[in-house]
Amino acid sequence: MARATTRGLVLALILGLVAGSASAEQEHERSGATHPQARAPEPHPGPTGYQRPAEPQGWNARPAAVDRGALQHNFQAARSYKIGPYHRPAGWVQRRWAFGQILPRAYWATPYIVADYWLFGLEVPPAGYEWVRVGADAMLVNTLNGEILQAEYGVFG
């Protein structure tokens, strides 16, 4: 007897849910609304593609002489840029570098050079120097010996 009652209750519950669902669907159709997946897709022009910003005038006119007095500083960047994850060289640990220190060659290899330095508010590097990304920081490095001439902390926030 208890089994029959339980079956009857379950059957009544299922029928109630089905009927409620059908009535809600009919009400939805009467209101004129359609399911988001049932609508025809809207035309979208899509992106026009990445347009690389033009280099500023004199972007590659590197000074021949190095004004060490003007460059030998550790600065906090005025602005931070989000450009993607940084993957430090294999086998090296994170550390904060400063001007005057020698940055290991692995840190100023080709993948770490910041070629579009003007996009990040960095100065034109003198001849023989390059900007490199070291974590969230940018370092102006001598390409002969790895000496850091200037550090900009937090450029790549």
C-alpha positions in Angstrom: 0.0 0.0 0.0 2.8 2.4 0.9 4.5 1.6 -2.3 1.5 2.4 -4.4 1.0 5.7 -2.6 4.7 6.6 -3.2 4.4 5.7 -6.9 1.2 7.7 -7.2 2.9 10.8 -5.6 5.9 10.5 -7.8 3.6 10.2 -10.9 1.6 13.2 -9.8 4.7 15.2 -9.3 6.1 14.4 -12.7 2.8 15.2 -14.4 2.6 18.5 -12.5 6.2 19.4 -13.6 5.4 18.5 -17.3 2.2 20.5 -17.3 3.8 23.5 -15.6 6.6 23.5 -18.1 4.2 23.3 -21.1 2.1 26.1 -19.8 5.2 28.3 -19.1 6.4 27.6 -22.7 3.0 28.6 -24.1 3.0 31.8 -22.1 6.5 32.6 -23.3 5.5 32.1 -26.9 2.4 34.3 -26.5 4.6 37.1 -25.1 6.5 37.2 -28.4 9.9 36.4 -26.8 12.1 33.7 -28.4 14.8 31.6 -26.9 18.2 33.3 -27.4 19.5 30.2 -29.2 16.5 30.1 -31.6 17.0 33.7 -33.0 18.8 34.2 -36.2 22.4 35.5 -35.7 22.9 39.2 -36.2 25.4 40.3 -38.8 28.7 41.4 -37.3 31.4 43.2 -39.2 34.1 41.6 -37.1 37.4 43.1 -36.2 39.3 45.0 -38.8 42.6 43.5 -37.8 45.5 44.7 -35.7 46.9 47.9 -36.9 50.4 48.4 -35.5 50.9 51.9 -34.4 53.3 53.9 -36.4 56.7 54.5 -34.9 57.2 58.0 -33.6 59.6 60.4 -35.4 63.2 59.5 -34.7 62.3 56.3 -32.9 65.5 54.6 -34.0 67.8 57.6 -33.9 69.8 56.2 -31.1 72.2 58.6 -29.4 75.8 57.7 -30.1 77.1 58.8 -26.7 75.7 57.5 -23.4 74.9 60.1 -20.8 75.4 57.8 -17.8 74.5 60.6 -15.3 71.1 61.0 -16.8 70.4 57.3 -17.2 71.7 55.6 -14.1 68.6 55.5 -12.0 65.9 53.1 -10.7 62.5 54.5 -11.6 59.0 53.5 -10.7 57.0 53.6 -14.0 54.3 56.2 -14.2 52.0 53.9 -16.1 51.6 50.1 -16.2 50.8 48.0 -19.3 49.2 44.5 -19.4 50.9 42.6 -22.3 50.7 39.0 -21.3 52.5 36.5 -19.1 56.2 36.6 -18.5 58.2 33.4 -18.5 61.6 33.9 -17.0 64.6 32.0 -18.4 64.6 28.3 -17.3 66.7 27.7 -14.2 66.6 31.3 -12.9 64.6 32.6 -9.9 62.7 35.8 -9.6 64.7 38.7 -8.3 64.6 42.6 -8.4 67.5 44.0 -10.5 68.9 47.5 -10.3 71.1 49.8 -12.3 74.8 48.9 -12.1 74.2 45.2 -11.7 75.1 42.7 -14.5 72.0 40.9 -15.9 72.7 37.4 -17.0 72.7 36.8 -20.8 69.6 34.5 -20.5 67.5 37.6 -19.4 68.5 39.7 -22.4 68.1 37.1 -25.1 65.9 37.9 -28.1 62.5 36.8 -26.6 62.9 39.4 -23.8 63.9 42.4 -25.9 61.3 45.2 -26.0 61.6 46.3 -29.6 58.5 48.7 -29.5 59.8 50.5 -26.4 58.0 53.8 -27.3 54.7 52.0 -26.8 55.5 51.6 -23.1 56.8 55.2 -22.5 60.5 54.1 -22.5 63.3 56.3 -23.8 65.2 55.7 -27.0 68.1 53.4 -26.0 71.6 54.6 -26.8 73.6 52.6 -29.4 74.7 49.3 -27.9 71.8 49.2 -25.4 68.4 47.5 -25.5 65.3 47.5 -23.3 64.4 44.1 -22.0 61.5 42.8 -20.0 62.4 41.2 -16.7 59.1 40.2 -15.0 57.0 43.4 -14.6 60.1 45.6 -15.0 62.0 47.0 -18.0 65.8 47.2 -17.9 68.1 49.2 -20.2 70.9 46.7 -20.7 74.3 47.0 -22.4 74.3 44.4 -25.1 78.1 43.7 -24.7 78.3 42.8 -21.0 74.7 42.9 -19.6 75.3 45.9 -17.3 72.0 47.5 -16.4 72.1 51.2 -17.1 68.5 52.0 -16.0 65.6 50.2 -14.4 61.9 51.0 -14.8 59.9 49.1 -12.2 56.3 48.1 -12.8 56.1 48.9 -16.6 54.4 45.6 -17.3 52.1 45.5 -14.3 
